[in-house]
Amino acid sequence: MMKRCAIIGGTGLTVLDGLEAAGSAQSATPFGFPSAPLSSGKFHGTEVVFLARHGLDHNIPPHRVNYRANIRALFDAGVDRIIAVNAVGGISAGMWPGRVVIPHQLIDYTYGREHTFFDRDLDKVVHVELDPPYDTAMRQAVIDAAAAAQVDVLTQAVYGATQGPRLETAAEIDRMARDGCDLVGMTAMPEAGLAREIGLPYVSICVVVNWAAGRGEGDIHGQIERFLDQGMDSVNMLLQGCLAGL
């Protein structure tokens, strides 16, 4: 089977503009169905498989995403790497709305999610190393593509993954800042961990769409509406370049 790159789209990217679709398929996995049918085709000349993390209607909240089914479905489709796109809030100075960030580390604050493939019918306990959580070679390819496409990106950031679907309090964001988090989102885990368990190199492109609670002025939802489309335009250009590089 021909190897292809997978793109997982989050909030603001339920459809991959420019994908010349050869077809879509909704296949069951041992862990259930993925969030949406997998769309396979060419994206600016490169074979890709696209999956909308929150469903085609964006109706699956972060804590209800079947991450295991999503990752397994992509693996079964023959992909050999994953580029994840995540909409996030900015915590640290410089992480202002509209910025594109390539995180290098993450902290998991989620709970109660099905977070591993290795939890039943085992011959032995399996411990998978997750550091660094994002594939080094893929991160560099994305960074190089950003430079070539003249897309301004930040290349170092710690992503804090919270449970959702509610947004955080200012005190919670203060705690995350003390922990070293630069960004806050709700979908990096267990997605990154499951990709590592199944052997798929994984990288994240984050779009900052709002200041986290207590970090900026104005309505958070208003910020999201304002900056989401702007950020996704940059992501589309970046995806074109880094797919060619990969």
N, C-alpha and C positions, 0 to 999 in steps of 0.2 A: 504494500500500500504506500502511495506517495506521501511523504511527510509534509505537513503543513503547519503554519503558525496559527494559534488560536488567539482571538481577541475577545475578552470578556468586557462588555460594556455595562457601565453602571448608570446612575442617575444622569440624564442628559444624553445618553448614548444607547438608546434602545434599538436604533436602526443605524447601520453603518453606511453613511452616504458614500456613494462611489463603488459599492460592492456590486459587481456583476455576478448575480447569483446564478449558480448552476442548479440549485435546488435546496430544499430544506428537509430535515428529517427529525422526527420526535421519537426517540428510541428509549425503551426502558433500560434501566441498569439494575444491578442487585440492590441498589439503594433508592430505587424509585425513579421518577421522571425528572429530567433537568427543568430549569425554570422556563425554558422556551425551546422551540425547535432549533436545531443547529442549522445555520445558514452557511452553505459552502459555495465558494466562487472565487473570482479574481478581484483583488483590490489593487487598482493601479498596476496590474500585471503580475501580482504576486498571489499565489494560492493561499487562501485563509479560510478559517472556520470561525464564524461569529456567533456569540451567545449573549443574549440580553439577561443579565444577572437577576433583575427584578421582574422579568416577564415582559412580553411584548406590550402589555398595557400598563407597565410599571405599577403592578398591584401586589407585589410580594415584598413585605418589609424585610429589613436586613436580618432580623433574628429568625425569620421563617424561610429564608432561602435554603434550599436543599443543596448545600455546598458539595456534599459527597457525590450526589447524582450529577451535578454540573461537571466536576472534575473528571469523574469516571466516564461520563458521556464524551467529553473531549478526548480523553485517552483512547477510548474505543473507536473514535473517529480517525485515529491515526495522526493526531497532531504531535509535534515533538518539542513545543515550547508554548508558553502562554504570555501574552501581554494583557495585563489587567488595567482598566481605566477606572479611577475612583474619584468621586466628588468629595471634597473634604473641607473642613474648617481650619482656619489659620490660628495658631497659638502664638508662635514666636514672632518677634519683629522681623519684617521682611516677607512673611508669609501672607501677604495681603491678597484680597480677592482679585481674581484674574490671573494670578501666577500659576505657572505649571511647574511641578516639583517632582523629582525622581527620588523617592525616599531610599535610604540605605539600611534602615533598621526599623523595628517595630516592637511595640509592647501590647500584649493582649489583655484587655480588661473584660472580655466577653465571658459569658457563663451559660451553661445549659444547652449549648449547641453540639450537634453531632460533629465532632472535630477530628476524628481519626478513622482510617480504614482498618486499623489493627485493634479491634476491641472484642472479637469473638472468634470462636473456632480456630484458635491459634495453637501451633505446635510449641511455640515459645513466645515470650514477651518480646515485642519489637520497640526499640527506642530509635527514633530518627533524628539526626542532628539538623537543626534549623538555623544555624549561624554560619554565614550571613543569610538572612531570610530571603534576600533577593539575589538572583543569579548575577555574578560579577560580570561575566562576558556580555550578557544581555543588557545590563545597566550601561556598560560602556558603549555598546552599539546605539542605545537610545540617546545617550549624551552626545556622541559623535554626530548622530543624525540631526539633533537639535542645532548643533553648531553649523552644520552644512546648510540647514534650512533657515538659519537665522531666527530660530525660535528661542526666546529667552527662557531658560529653565534654571531652577536651583537644583543642585546635584547632591546635596546632603540634607537629610531630614529624618527625624524619627516619627513614625506614624503610630499614634495610639488608637487601638481598635476598641470602641465601646459597644455596649449591647444594643442600644436603640430600642424601639424606634424614636423614643423621645430624645430631644436635644439635652445637652448637659447643663448643669448649673455653673455659675461662675466659680464657685468653690471647687467643684470637680475639675474644672479647667485649670485652676490654680494648682491643684494637686498634680495634675498631669504635667504641668510645666515644671514643677519641682522634680518630677520623675525623669524629665528630659525630653518630653514630647514636644515636637514642633507642629504637628498636624493632628487633627482628630477626625476619625471616620468610623464607619460601622461595618465594613465589609472585607477588610484585609485578612481577618482571621475568622474562621479556620481555612480560608481559601489558600493562602500562601503555604500553610502547613500541609494541607492535603496534596497540593501540587508537588511538594518536596517528597512526601511519602510515596507517591506514585511514580516519581522520577521525571517530572516535567519541569525544566527550567522555567522560572517565573520572574517577571518584573512588573512593577507598577508605575503607571503614569498618573499622577494626581493633579487634579484641577482644584485650586482653592476657590470656593464659591462664596465664602462668607468668613467674617471674623468669628471665632468661637466666643461663647458667652463671656461677657466681661472684658473682652479684648478690643471691642470697637463700638462705634455708635450706630444707631439706627436699627431697624427691624431686620432680623436675620433672614426671614423668608423673602423680604424685599431684596436683600443682597443676593440671595441665591438666584432669584429670577433675573436679576440684572447681569450677573457675571457668568452664569452657566453657559449660555450660548457662546459668549466671547471666548471662554476657555476651551470649549469643544472645537472651535475653529482652529485653535493652535494645536490641539491634539490631533486633528485630522491631518494637518500638514506633517506633524511629527511622525505619525504612524506610517505615512507614505515613505518617508526617508528611512526610518529604522527597519522597516520590513525589507527594503532593498538591501540594507546593510547586513541584516541577518541572513 
